Amino acid sequence: MFAERYKTRLTLQRQAGLYRNPPEVRRRDGKYLLMGTVRVLNFASNDYLGLSTSAELARITAGKFRKYGTSSSSSRLVSGNYSVINQAEKAYAAYFGYDDAVFFPSGYQTNMAVLSTFLEQGDTVIFDKHIHASSVRGMIMSGAGFYGYNHNSLSHLERRLETCRHKHAAVLTESLFSMDGDLLDAPGLLCLKERYGFLMIVDEAHAFGALGDRGRGIAGTVADVAVGTFGKAFGFFGAFVLLPHGFKEYLFNFASPLIYTTTLPEAHAATAIELLDVIAASEDRRIRLREISAFMKERLKREGFLVSGDAHILALEIGEETKAVQVSRLLLEKNIFVLPARYPTVPRNHAILRIGITALHEEKDIASFIEHLKEIYGCLE
């Protein structure tokens, strides 16, 4: 019975152009992926500064794991509350301008812990309709009432706030949206916060390390709680949340995703401390990332493609799910890999090519991408 159900659903998934079957990657080499014996130019990476394959980060990480071992072997609340982890969390809180921080194994787990713990029945969450799936899951788990506002529309958000004026309200958004690639209007949001006094939770996963002064993101003036990840611009793994005073203690006592999971190893925290210095000193990489991203967007627009995005994530509009898959597949045949983002990641019939740009990309890579894209579009018309 179960097997037949799964088979039927997979068949329907294929027919709708929504079937997922990721290509197998043998290994990574900077801006390239090795798939079998073929080297493929990668435009589907979140390694925005190109640190994950750098010799410097490899040296730091290897040394810390040799020193501390490979596992914490315990939950944080049993015997895994190591001094070096607390030291690292204090360093991250200080660097980003918050009172406290807590490390988690993943960004998905972080969002679920934050939202399911800090919010509860009787609270109201007003969220940007394009937030990440992990945030949606966390809201549902919290039991709070929730209302969406139109993507990046502060006027619609204010109308929502007016209806919730006398309730415990939190606003939830991202600073750099993972699919649309557009940026939050942080000053405008700050004005609303000063007027309505809500709790502000911002996911800065795609901004930390890559945007702002020394990679501090763009929402520090408005966010009470900010979620970051090591798995993107930091070139590492795991995630963290930045908090006001007293919130860390509350997580330790009531956050199920924290209490009932093995904590990250000491070596991770020790590496993260040194990684802050690398991030602070990576202004040349951030400048390069900004310049090459702007170059890609300008060239795509010049060629007549519909493309949006304010930074290093660009969304190339396709529309039909099956067409997005087809374009991505044909690009892969040209040794270029880019993600066809489809429902439910984006709205149905609004599929995109989600282009992730890194500081490792060069103008010749952009030229090759656009040349092959034009050729493919010419064949499909």
C-alpha positions in Angstrom: 0.0 0.0 0.0 2.7 2.5 1.0 4.9 1.6 -2.0 2.1 2.1 -4.4 1.3 5.5 -2.9 4.9 6.6 -3.2 5.1 5.3 -6.8 2.0 7.2 -7.8 3.1 10.5 -6.2 6.5 10.2 -7.9 4.8 9.7 -11.2 2.7 12.8 -10.7 5.8 14.7 -9.6 7.5 13.8 -12.9 4.5 14.8 -14.9 4.3 18.2 -13.2 8.0 18.9 -13.9 8.7 18.9 -10.2 10.7 15.7 -9.9 14.0 16.0 -8.0 17.0 14.0 -9.2 20.2 15.9 -8.4 23.3 15.0 -10.4 26.0 13.2 -8.6 29.1 15.3 -7.8 32.4 13.4 -7.4 34.1 16.4 -5.9 34.5 20.1 -6.0 37.4 22.2 -7.3 36.9 25.9 -6.5 34.2 27.2 -8.9 34.0 23.8 -10.6 32.3 20.6 -9.9 33.6 17.2 -11.1 30.7 15.1 -12.4 32.1 11.8 -13.5 35.1 12.8 -15.6 33.6 16.2 -16.6 34.5 19.5 -15.0 31.4 21.7 -14.7 31.3 25.4 -14.0 29.1 25.8 -10.9 26.5 28.6 -10.6 24.6 26.8 -7.9 26.8 27.3 -4.9 26.4 29.4 -1.8 30.1 29.5 -1.2 29.9 33.3 -1.9 33.5 34.2 -0.8 35.1 31.0 -2.2 36.4 30.1 1.3 35.2 26.5 1.5 38.0 25.3 -0.9 40.6 27.7 0.3 43.9 26.4 1.6 43.7 28.7 4.6 40.4 27.4 5.9 41.5 23.8 5.2 44.6 24.3 7.3 42.7 25.9 10.2 40.0 23.2 10.2 42.4 20.3 10.0 44.5 21.6 12.9 41.5 22.1 15.1 40.1 18.6 14.4 43.5 17.0 15.1 43.6 18.9 18.5 40.0 18.4 19.7 38.8 15.2 18.0 35.8 14.6 15.8 32.7 14.6 18.0 31.2 16.3 21.1 29.6 12.9 21.9 26.8 14.6 23.8 23.9 17.0 23.9 24.8 20.5 24.9 22.7 20.1 28.0 24.4 16.9 29.2 28.2 16.9 28.9 28.6 18.9 25.7 28.7 22.4 27.1 32.4 22.9 26.3 34.3 26.0 27.2 35.5 26.6 23.6 31.9 26.6 22.3 30.9 29.2 24.9 34.0 31.2 23.9 33.1 31.0 20.3 29.5 32.1 20.8 30.7 35.1 22.8 33.0 36.0 20.0 30.2 35.9 17.4 27.9 37.9 19.6 30.5 40.6 20.0 31.5 40.7 16.4 27.9 41.1 15.1 26.9 43.4 18.0 24.5 41.2 20.0 24.5 40.1 23.7 24.6 36.3 23.1 24.8 33.6 20.4 24.1 29.9 20.2 25.5 27.5 17.6 23.4 24.8 15.9 24.1 22.0 13.5 22.1 23.5 10.6 20.2 26.6 9.6 17.0 24.7 9.3 17.3 23.5 12.9 18.1 27.0 14.0 15.0 28.5 12.5 12.8 25.7 13.9 14.3 26.2 17.4 14.1 30.0 17.4 10.5 30.2 16.2 9.0 27.2 18.0 10.6 28.3 21.3 10.3 32.1 21.4 6.7 32.1 20.0 3.7 30.4 21.4 -0.1 30.2 21.3 -1.5 33.7 21.8 1.3 35.4 20.0 1.1 36.7 16.4 3.8 36.4 13.7 3.6 38.6 10.6 5.9 37.1 8.0 7.2 37.9 4.5 5.5 35.5 2.2 8.9 34.5 0.7 10.6 33.3 3.8 12.5 30.0 3.9 10.7 26.7 4.4 12.4 26.2 7.8 10.9 29.4 9.1 7.5 28.3 7.9 7.9 25.0 9.8 9.1 26.8 12.9 6.0 29.0 12.9 3.7 26.1 12.6 5.4 24.3 15.5 5.1 27.4 17.7 1.3 27.4 17.8 1.3 31.1 17.3 -1.2 32.8 14.9 0.5 34.0 11.7 -0.3 36.3 8.8 1.7 36.8 5.7 2.5 40.1 4.1 3.3 40.6 0.4 7.0 40.1 -0.4 9.1 43.1 0.7 6.0 45.3 1.0 6.4 47.5 4.1 3.0 49.2 3.3 1.3 45.8 3.5 3.2 44.9 6.6 2.0 48.1 8.3 -1.6 47.2 7.5 -1.0 43.9 9.1 0.5 45.6 12.1 -2.4 47.9 12.5 -4.8 44.9 12.9 -2.4 43.4 15.5 -1.7 46.5 17.5 -2.7 45.1 20.9 -1.2 41.7 20.5 2.2 40.2 21.2 3.6 40.5 17.7 6.8 39.4 16.0 7.9 40.2 12.4 9.8 37.6 10.5 11.8 38.2 7.3 15.1 37.7 5.5 17.8 40.3 4.8 18.8 38.8 1.4 16.2 36.5 0.1 17.4 33.1 -1.0 15.5 32.8 -4.2 14.4 36.4 -5.2 17.9 37.7 -4.4 16.5 41.1 -3.3 17.4 43.0 -0.2 15.4 44.0 2.9 14.6 47.7 3.4 16.2 47.8 6.9 15.8 51.5 7.5 12.1 51.4 6.5 11.6 48.4 8.8 13.3 50.2 11.6 10.7 53.0 11.3 7.9 50.5 11.6 9.5 48.9 14.6 9.9 52.2 16.4 6.2 52.8 15.8 4.7 49.4 16.6 7.3 47.9 19.0 7.3 44.3 17.6 10.0 41.6 18.1 12.1 41.5 14.9 13.5 38.2 13.7 15.7 38.3 10.6 17.3 35.4 8.7 20.7 36.8 7.5 22.0 33.4 6.2 22.8 34.7 2.7 24.1 38.1 3.9 26.4 37.4 6.8 30.0 37.2 5.6 29.2 38.6 2.2 27.4 41.9 2.8 27.8 44.9 5.2 30.7 46.3 7.1 33.2 43.4 7.5 30.5 41.0 6.5 28.1 41.9 9.4 25.0 41.8 7.2 22.5 44.5 6.6 19.9 44.2 9.4 21.9 44.8 12.6 20.1 48.1 13.3 16.6 46.5 13.3 17.0 42.8 14.2 16.4 41.7 17.8 17.2 38.1 16.8 19.3 37.2 13.7 20.0 33.8 12.2 23.2 33.1 10.4 24.9 30.1 8.8 28.4 28.9 8.5 27.5 26.9 5.3 27.4 29.8 2.9 29.8 32.8 2.8 31.7 31.3 5.8 32.6 28.2 3.8 32.1 25.9 6.8 29.1 24.0 8.3 26.6 24.5 11.0 24.7 27.7 11.9 24.2 30.3 14.7 21.6 32.6 16.1 22.4 36.0 17.6 20.3 37.1 20.6 19.5 39.8 23.2 20.2 39.3 26.8 18.3 36.4 28.5 17.3 34.7 25.2 20.1 32.1 25.3 19.1 31.0 28.8 15.5 30.5 27.5 16.7 28.4 24.5 18.7 26.2 26.8 15.7 25.5 28.9 12.9 25.2 26.3 14.3 24.7 22.8 13.6 21.0 21.9 15.9 21.1 18.8 18.7 22.2 21.0 18.1 20.0 24.0 17.7 16.8 22.2 20.5 16.8 19.7 24.3 16.2 19.8 26.1 19.5 19.8 28.7 20.4 17.3 32.2 19.3 18.2 34.7 21.5 20.0 36.8 21.6 16.8 34.0 23.3 15.0 33.9 26.1 17.6 37.6 26.5 17.7 37.6 26.8 13.9 34.7 29.3 14.0 36.7 31.6 16.2 39.6 31.8 13.7 37.1 32.1 10.9 35.9 35.4 12.2 39.4 36.8 11.5 39.2 35.4 7.9 35.8 37.0 7.4 36.9 40.3 8.7 39.9 40.3 6.4 37.9 39.3 3.3 37.0 42.8 2.0 38.7 42.1 -1.3 36.6 39.0 -1.8 33.4 41.0 -0.9 34.3 43.7 -3.4 35.0 41.1 -6.1 31.7 39.4 -5.3 29.8 42.6 -5.6 31.5 43.6 -8.9 31.1 40.2 -10.6 27.5 39.9 -9.5 26.6 43.4 -10.9 28.4 42.4 -14.2 26.4 39.2 -14.5 23.1 41.1 -13.9 23.9 43.9 -16.4 25.0 41.5 -19.1 21.8 39.3 -18.7 19.6 42.4 -18.9 21.5 43.7 -21.9 20.7 40.4 -23.7 17.0 40.8 -22.9 16.7 38.3 -20.1 14.3 38.9 -17.3 16.5 38.9 -14.2 16.2 40.2 -10.7 18.4 40.3 -7.6 20.2 43.0 -5.7 23.4 41.2 -4.8 25.0 37.8 -5.4 21.8 35.8 -5.9 20.1 36.4 -9.2 16.7 35.0 -10.3 16.4 34.5 -14.1 12.6 34.2 -14.8 11.5 31.1 -16.7 7.9 30.4 -15.8 7.0 26.8 -16.6 8.6 24.1 -14.4 9.4 21.8 -17.3 11.1 24.5 -19.3 13.3 25.5 -16.3 14.4 21.9 -16.0 15.0 21.7 -19.7 17.2 24.8 -19.8 19.2 23.7 -16.8 19.7 20.2 -18.4 20.9 21.8 -21.6 23.3 24.1 -19.8 24.7 21.1 -18.0 25.4 19.5 -21.4 27.5 22.6 -22.0 29.3 21.9 -18.7 27.5 24.7 -16.8 25.4 23.9 -13.7 22.6 26.2 -12.4 19.6 25.3 -10.2 16.1 25.2 -11.7 14.1 26.4 -8.7 10.5 25.2 -8.8 7.4 24.9 -6.7 7.2 24.7 -3.7 10.5 26.6 -3.4 9.0 29.3 -5.6 5.3 29.8 -6.5 3.8 27.4 -9.1 4.4 28.4 -12.7 7.0 30.9 -11.6 10.1 28.7 -12.0 13.5 30.4 -12.2 17.1 29.7 -12.8 18.6 30.6 -9.4 22.1 31.8 -10.1 24.5 31.8 -7.2 27.6 33.9 -7.9 30.9 33.6 -5.9 34.1 35.7 -5.7 35.8 32.9 -7.7 33.8 33.6 -10.8 35.4 35.7 -13.6 34.0 37.7 -16.5 34.9 34.9 -18.9 32.7 32.6 -16.9 29.8 35.0 -17.2 30.4 35.4 -20.9 30.3 31.6 -21.4 27.1 31.2 -19.3 25.3 33.9 -21.3 26.5 32.7 -24.7 25.3 29.1 -24.0 22.0 30.5 -22.5 21.3 32.5 -25.7 22.0 29.5 -27.8 19.6 27.3 -25.8 16.9 29.9 -25.9 17.3 30.2 -29.6 16.8 26.4 -30.0 13.7 26.4 -27.7 11.8 29.2 -29.5 
